[in-house]
Amino acid sequence: MTNLEKISKLNEIWYSLISSSDSGHKDRDCHFYITQTFSYGQKGQWTVAHHGYINHKYEETSFNTYEECQVEMIDLLKNSIIEEASWYLEHYGDSNYDQHPRYDKDDLEEIITRAMLIVGK
């Protein structure tokens, strides 16, 4: 599977996970970016960015190649999926927290497994 195929499959999982939850997701949570910037007459720098509310602690990261950005994007998506699904698993059955409206405990565990299998780690 190519890096772009991995990114696409992980992005589908991410969107399905957050679009059905009440976790405060906004449109910007659904967008991940790889951009190339040319500045000061230098060779272009590639950047990975996610400006979402759910995964707000990710900071833009720059790389020398597009391929490095793809690998970073794969890791970012995988970690975002695992973090979001794990939060629901951690609070599963706790009446103080909303349960995921679409996925039960087994589904959330399977989502984490699928994300890890796509990445191969």
ROLO-28982 format. One record per residue (C-alpha): x, y, z. Coordinates in pm, whole numbers, padded with zeros to 5 digits, always signed. Layout:
<pts>
XYZ;...
</pts>
This chain:
<pts>
+00000+00000+00000;+00139+00341-00095;+00171+00627+00153;-00113+00814-00019;-00339+00508+00011;-00252+00480+00381;-00329+00849+00433;-00662+00810+00253;-00766+00502+00454;-00662+00659+00785;-00843+00980+00697;-01163+00780+00630;-01135+00619+00974;-01066+00957+01137;-01362+01124+00970;-01599+00841+01059;-01477+00847+01419;-01517+01220+01478;-01813+01301+01253;-02047+01087+01456;-01929+01199+01798;-02026+01488+02018;-01661+01563+02091;-01692+01921+01972;-01568+01843+01622;-01576+02126+01373;-01509+02127+01000;-01144+02213+01054;-01096+01886+01248;-01147+01704+00917;-00859+01872+00731;-00492+01777+00731;-00238+01960+00517;+00089+01903+00338;+00215+02225+00184;+00533+02345+00023;+00660+02693+00098;+00930+02880-00089;+01092+03162+00105;+01396+03384+00083;+01526+03222-00234;+01575+02889-00058;+01474+02540-00164;+01111+02475-00077;+01025+02341+00267;+00743+02086+00309;+00511+02123+00607;+00252+01900+00775;-00029+02082+00955;-00359+02012+01128;-00551+02310+01267;-00827+02114+01436;-00987+02162+01772;-00979+01796+01875;-00613+01737+01803;-00512+02095+01878;-00175+02020+02030;-00013+01915+01700;+00234+02177+01583;+00326+02226+01220;+00632+02022+01136;+00864+02095+00843;+01058+01848+00631;+01290+01854+00331;+01085+01611+00118;+00725+01538+00035;+00780+01171+00121;+00890+01264+00475;+00568+01465+00509;+00362+01168+00397;+00519+00952+00668;+00454+01226+00926;+00093+01258+00808;+00044+00882+00844;+00181+00898+01198;-00032+01204+01283;-00352+01038+01159;-00275+00708+01333;-00199+00882+01663;-00509+01101+01633;-00731+00797+01576;-00576+00606+01865;-00600+00905+02099;-00965+00976+02017;-01078+00611+02031;-00877+00553+02350;-01046+00849+02518;-01384+00691+02457;-01257+00351+02572;-01112+00503+02889;-01449+00657+02974;-01662+00372+02842;-01952+00303+03075;-01878+00609+03290;-02203+00800+03332;-02010+01127+03374;-01907+01119+03006;-02099+01085+02683;-02054+00753+02508;-01963+00746+02140;-02296+00759+01954;-02191+00518+01679;-01930+00283+01824;-01934+00047+02119;-01627-00079+02305;-01550-00359+02058;-01585-00121+01763;-01347+00131+01921;-01087-00140+01987;-01124-00260+01627;-01073+00096+01498;-00742+00118+01684;-00636-00220+01545;-00729-00120+01188;-00529+00203+01214;-00224+00015+01338;-00256-00248+01065;-00275+00018+00794;+00047+00172+00920;+00208-00166+00973;+00323-00095+01328;
</pts>
